[in-house]
């Protein structure tokens, strides 16, 4: 079993990883907030670098999910990803780093109140006569807020560390929740990511044979009205999503 170090293990995606991938990988779960789960260690990734670096050397991959949403902790988010990349590069085995990004890094391209996206904003609305072009991974970064800007920093720093010899996979996650709920948010059905598709894309990022040192992929389910291009996830990682936001749980394969 590959040994995987998971930061941010108490969050939404961390919960999915801890519960759905524990049979395939030997997981070490890290978080600031203590939880009662096997393999969990309480650590501040932003400030406890020596301890983090020691842990990284014991693992085959690092899955960086940690993020603190409060604006007052912006610098902690920067320190955390810098520490993760640095520790992985300095480790003798140079474990692969899978870094959690977000669709918000290109969220500036989407205005749900204006055409063509306004016609997609409501799930119960009729499909538009013509879908807008898919947003591809080669679009320049265009964050739509502080969260997106910090995620863009994670990507940019990852590209730098990949140029120094680290293997980095950046996943731009869509909207995902452990219970597969879908909030009443404009366009959510276009970028929804089911729990099992989320676990699957992470599994592929950890296990796939990847040639290039730096990869960026979108991770949303195979939604009928998706607006993000998931072909790179298919071709680079072997991602094969099973779910579609247009289908009920009873209709899913």
N, C-alpha and C positions, 0 to 999 in steps of 0.2 A: 504493500500500500504506500502510495506517495504521501509524504508528510507535508501538510499545508498549514501555514500560519495565517490566521484570519484576524485582521483588525476590524474593529467596529462590529463585533459579533453579537451585540445586544440590539442592533438595529433591525429594520425590516428585512433587508437582504441577508444580513448575518443570521437571522433566525431561520430563514429558508435553507441556507447553507448548512447550518448546524443540524437541522432536522432531516434534510433530504439527501445530503451527500456524505453523511457520517459512515455509511456502510462501505463506501468506495475509497475514502481517504482517511488518513489518520490526522484529525484536525486538532490544532491548538487554537483555542478561541481567546481573543484578547478584547478587553473593554475597560472603560473607566468605571462603569457601574457594575457592581458584583451581581452575578446571576448564579443560580444553582444548576450547573450543567457540567457533565464530564468534560475534562480537557480545558476548563476555563481558567485563565489567569488574569488577575486585575493589574492593569498597567496603564500608565499615561504615555502613549506613544510619542507625544510631543516633547516630553521632558525627560524621559528615562531612556536615553539613547544607548548607554552601555548594556543595559539589560535587554533592550530590543535587539541590538546587534548580536548578542550571544544567542538569542532565540532564533534569529534568522539563519545563523550558520547550521542549525540543526534541522532545517526544513528544505524540501525540494522546490517549494513555491510559496510566494506570499500573495495573499488576496487582500488588497487594501480597500476596505469598505468604510473605514472610520471617517466621520464628518460631524462637526459640531455646528449646528445651524445658527446659533446666536451670533450676531455681528460682532459682539465683544470678543469672540474667540477666533476671529479671522486669522490672526497670526498663528494660533495653534494648528489650524488646518494646514497652513503653509509648512509649519515645522514637522507635522506628522508625515506628509508625503515626502518631504526632503529627507527625513530620517529613514523612511522605508527604502527609498531608492539608494541612498548612501550605504545603508547596511547590506543591501543585496549586492551592490557592486563590490563592496569590500570583503564579502564572504568568499571563502575559497571556492565553493561550488557555484557561486553566482546563480542563485535560484531565480526562476522566472517570476516576474511581478505582474499580477493582474490588477489593474487600477480601475476603480469605479469612477466613471465620468457620468455625464447626463446629457439628455437631449437639449438641455438648456444652454449648452455651449453654442448651439446654432438656433436657439429660440428666437433670436431677433428677426429671423426670416419669416416667422409665422405671426400673423395678426388674425385672431379668430373673429374680429369684428369687421374685417374687410375681405373682399373677394381676392383670391378664389377660396380662401380658407373659411370664410363665414358660412359657405354652403355646406361645410363639413362639421361645423361646430356642434350641431345637435345630432345625437345618435338616432333619434326618431325621424329626422328629416330625410327626404328622398335623396338618393345619391345624385351628385351633380352630373350634368351631361358629359362633362370631361374632367377627369381628375387632374390636379396640378402636377407638374413634374416632381418626381421624388427628390427629396433632399439627400444628396450623396455625401459620402465621407470626405470628398475633396473640396467641399464648399469651405471658404475661409471661415474661421471662427467668428461668431457673431452672437455673443451672450446677450440674454435678455434680463440680466440682473446680477447682483453680487454672487449669488450661488453659481450661476453659469460661468461667471468670470473666474471664480476660484477653481471650478472644474476645468476650465480652459488652461489654467496654470498647471494643474496636474498633468494634463496632456502635453503641454509644452516642455515641462521639466522631464517628463518621461521620454520624449524624443531626444532630449539632450543626453540623458543617461544611457539610452540605447546606442547613441553614437559613440559612447565610451565602452561598449561591450556588453551591456545588460540586455536581456530579452524582456521586452515590455509589451503587454497587451492591454489596451485601453478599451473598456466596454462602456458605451454610452447607453445607459439603461433607460428604458421607458418607464411608464407608470406601473409599479408592481406593489402588491400587498400580499402578506402571507395567507389571507383568507380569500384572495381573488376578488375582493370587492372593487367596485368601480364608482368613485365619487362623482357627484354631479358637477363635473368640470368641463368647460368647453373643449371639445376635441379629444377627450380622454379615450374614447373608443378607437381613435386612430393610432394612438401610441401606447395602448395597453399592453402589458407584458404579464402573461399568466405565471403563476407560481412554478409550474413544472417546466415551462419554457425558460424561466429565469434560472432554475437549477441546471437545466440542460446547457444553456450557453456558458455558464460558469464551468461546468464539467468539461466542455469542449475546450475552453480557454486553458484549463489546467492540463488536459490530456492530449490535445492535438499536437501533431508534428508541424511546427511552424518554421518556415525558412527565414523570413525577414526578422530583423531585430526589433522593429517597432510596428505594431499593428493597431488600427483603430476600427471598431465596428459598432454599428447600431444594434441594439437588442430590444426589439419589440416582437410581439407575436405576429402570426401571419394574418393580420387583420385585413378584411376586404378593402377598407378605406384608409390603409396606412399611408403615411406621407414620408416615411424614412426608408431608405434603401437598405435592405438587409442582405443583399447579395454578397458583400464582403464577409459577413458573418458565415454565410453558407460556404463560400469558397476557401476562406482562410482557416476557419475553425471546424467546418463540418456541421454547422448549426442547422437543425431541421425542426423548426417550430411546429407544434401540433395544434395549437389553439388559435381561435379567431374570435374577436370580440363580438362579432355578429351572431355567433352561435350560443345557444344556451348550454349549461353544463350537461344536459341530457343528450345534446347533439354532438358533443365533442368526442373524437375518437379515443 
